[in-house]
Amino acid sequence: MFGEIRAFLGRQLRELATQKGCTIIEGTMVQDHVHMMISIPPKYSVAEIVGYLKGKSAIAIARQFGGRKRNFNGEQFWARGYAVSTVGFNKDQIRGYVKNQEQLDGQGFDESGSF
């Protein structure tokens, strides 16, 4: 994810998270995926929030960059799955991992992938 899409998607994910009372503590985008540390209120499941973020952001990307008035109509922007882990006492360690994901993945982008 590069350039305009990266910047747009970072803002979009933060806005969508806020709409559900969530806070993105740390987030990084690399070439083909996103890492984020997010605080989710107990009234929501992780699956509910991830589905919401992926669904609404895909629609926004299609409208903004696909020249479409509708969503993807059978196309997919995001992969079906995701990985999740809860964070407790190792919050700073996980935050550092997310923040430095570009170096860990060996991508070496010039522009920051953080959002």
N, C-alpha and C positions, 0 to 999 in steps of 0.2 A: 504494500500500500504506500503510494508515493504522493507527493505534491498536494494538490488541492483536495484529493479524496482523503488523504491522511489528516489534514487540518480540519476538514469538514466533519469527518467521522469522530475525531477526538471531541470536538464541541458537541456533536450530536449525542454521543454516549454519555457525556457528563449531564447534559440537559435531560435526557431520558431517565437516567439514574435518579436525578433530583425529583422528577415527577413522581417517583415511587418512594421517596423518602430515603433513598440510598445515597451513599457518598463514595465516589471513586477516590481512594486514598492515593493510589499510584497506578499509572497505566503506561504501557509502551506498545507501540505497533512495530512489528518487523515486516519483512517482505510479504509473508502470507498468513500471518496470524496476529492476534492481540493477546497481551498478558495484562491482567489488571488485578489489583487488590481492591476489593469493594466491601463496604460495610452495608449489610442488608438488615432491615428491621425484622424482628422475630415473626411478625405476622405474615411474611412472605417466605416461600421456599426458594432455594437457590435456582431450581429448575424454572420456576415462574419468572424470576427476574432475568435470568439468562435468555429465556424464550422471548420475553418482552424486549430486551435490548437488541437481540439479534433480529427479531421480526420488524420492529419499528425502524431500526437503523437501515435495514435493507430496503425498505420502502422509501425512506428519505434519500438514500443514495440513488435509487432508480429514478426518482423524480428530479433530483438535482443534476445528475450526470448522464442519465440515460435518455433524457428528452421525452420522458413518458409522463402522462397524466396519471397513470395507474402504477401499481406495484409490478413485480417481476413476471407475472403470468406464467408460472411453471418453471421459470429460471430460478437459480439459487445463488445468492451472494455468499452466504456463510455455509460452512460445512455443517452436517447434522449434529455432530457431537461436540463435547467440550470436556475439559478436565477441571476438577475442583478439589480444593483442600481447605479445611478450616484452619484458622490462625488463632493461636492463643498466646502463649508466652514467647514465641519466636517471631512476633510481629515485625520487629526491625530487620531480622534476617530475611524474611519473605519480601518485605518492602525493598530491600537492597537487591534481591534477585530480580524482581520485576523491573526496577529502575535500570538495571544494567543488562537487560536481556539482549540488546543489540550486540554487545561485546561477547556475551556468552554464546549467541547463535552464530557469531562470526560474520555478521552482515556488513559492518563497516560503512554504514550510510553517513553521508556528510551532514544531512539535516537531522535534527533530533526527532526521534520517534515517540517521545513522551507526549502525553496529553493530560 
